[in-house]
Amino acid sequence: MAKLTIVAHIKAHADKMELVKAELKKLVAPTLAEEGCLQYDLHQDNDDPSLFMFYENWESRALWQKHMAAPHLAAYSKAVEGAVKEFIVHEMTHIT
């Protein structure tokens, strides 16, 4: 089975950028320890610092979906409620 690549874009409200950044950074360590997580890299846009991106690789879609229900993601969602302007997730299949 092909691994799953996730590209997630998180756009914070400008006045909440540092809050969102701090909460996103908290996700990295526990996610990397999850079953099936192969890569979980957080990026911040150089021209628009309120835009963040996760580049993720997972062994399977099922394990990624398990991640999406993890307690640390629920805590993140609660902490940034009202601070995120846009959240877009692209599920992609690694082909080469």
C-alpha positions as a Python dict, from the first residue, in 0.01 Angstrom:
ca = {
    (1, 'M'): (0, 0, 0),
    (2, 'A'): (127, 349, -87),
    (3, 'K'): (203, 579, 198),
    (4, 'L'): (-16, 885, 254),
    (5, 'T'): (123, 1236, 228),
    (6, 'I'): (-65, 1519, 396),
    (7, 'V'): (-11, 1886, 317),
    (8, 'A'): (-205, 2097, 565),
    (9, 'H'): (-228, 2476, 540),
    (10, 'I'): (-322, 2668, 854),
    (11, 'K'): (-391, 3041, 819),
    (12, 'A'): (-401, 3227, 1149),
    (13, 'H'): (-569, 3560, 1211),
    (14, 'A'): (-282, 3810, 1209),
    (15, 'D'): (-330, 3909, 1573),
    (16, 'K'): (-333, 3541, 1681),
    (17, 'M'): (-30, 3427, 1481),
    (18, 'E'): (200, 3368, 1780),
    (19, 'L'): (-69, 3174, 1968),
    (20, 'V'): (-132, 2947, 1670),
    (21, 'K'): (240, 2900, 1611),
    (22, 'A'): (301, 2802, 1973),
    (23, 'E'): (12, 2554, 1969),
    (24, 'L'): (121, 2402, 1636),
    (25, 'K'): (473, 2350, 1772),
    (26, 'K'): (325, 2154, 2064),
    (27, 'L'): (183, 1899, 1816),
    (28, 'V'): (518, 1793, 1671),
    (29, 'A'): (670, 1573, 1943),
    (30, 'P'): (358, 1370, 2032),
    (31, 'T'): (270, 1324, 1666),
    (32, 'L'): (617, 1200, 1574),
    (33, 'A'): (576, 938, 1848),
    (34, 'E'): (248, 809, 1701),
    (35, 'E'): (222, 476, 1527),
    (36, 'G'): (255, 521, 1151),
    (37, 'C'): (396, 873, 1151),
    (38, 'L'): (696, 879, 918),
    (39, 'Q'): (741, 1257, 888),
    (40, 'Y'): (573, 1560, 1046),
    (41, 'D'): (738, 1888, 949),
    (42, 'L'): (599, 2229, 1045),
    (43, 'H'): (678, 2528, 821),
    (44, 'Q'): (603, 2902, 836),
    (45, 'D'): (570, 3110, 520),
    (46, 'N'): (854, 3360, 466),
    (47, 'D'): (629, 3627, 311),
    (48, 'D'): (317, 3571, 522),
    (49, 'P'): (411, 3466, 876),
    (50, 'S'): (46, 3397, 961),
    (51, 'L'): (51, 3102, 718),
    (52, 'F'): (175, 2765, 842),
    (53, 'M'): (208, 2431, 666),
    (54, 'F'): (253, 2076, 786),
    (55, 'Y'): (416, 1830, 549),
    (56, 'E'): (339, 1483, 676),
    (57, 'N'): (397, 1125, 567),
    (58, 'W'): (202, 836, 716),
    (59, 'E'): (219, 461, 669),
    (60, 'S'): (-154, 453, 592),
    (61, 'R'): (-468, 664, 580),
    (62, 'A'): (-612, 467, 872),
    (63, 'L'): (-318, 564, 1095),
    (64, 'W'): (-348, 928, 988),
    (65, 'Q'): (-718, 923, 1074),
    (66, 'K'): (-629, 779, 1415),
    (67, 'H'): (-392, 1077, 1454),
    (68, 'M'): (-671, 1319, 1368),
    (69, 'A'): (-869, 1183, 1666),
    (70, 'A'): (-574, 1201, 1908),
    (71, 'P'): (-610, 1393, 2237),
    (72, 'H'): (-328, 1635, 2152),
    (73, 'L'): (-514, 1741, 1836),
    (74, 'A'): (-832, 1796, 2035),
    (75, 'A'): (-636, 2010, 2282),
    (76, 'Y'): (-488, 2210, 1993),
    (77, 'S'): (-833, 2271, 1843),
    (78, 'K'): (-966, 2398, 2174),
    (79, 'A'): (-661, 2623, 2232),
    (80, 'V'): (-684, 2793, 1890),
    (81, 'E'): (-1062, 2819, 1868),
    (82, 'G'): (-1138, 3145, 1686),
    (83, 'A'): (-769, 3207, 1607),
    (84, 'V'): (-751, 3011, 1280),
    (85, 'K'): (-887, 3184, 973),
    (86, 'E'): (-853, 2891, 732),
    (87, 'F'): (-754, 2524, 747),
    (88, 'I'): (-703, 2327, 426),
    (89, 'V'): (-588, 1966, 410),
    (90, 'H'): (-467, 1789, 98),
    (91, 'E'): (-448, 1408, 114),
    (92, 'M'): (-198, 1289, -142),
    (93, 'T'): (-63, 954, -255),
    (94, 'H'): (310, 917, -291),
    (95, 'I'): (374, 787, -644),
    (96, 'T'): (755, 792, -680),
}
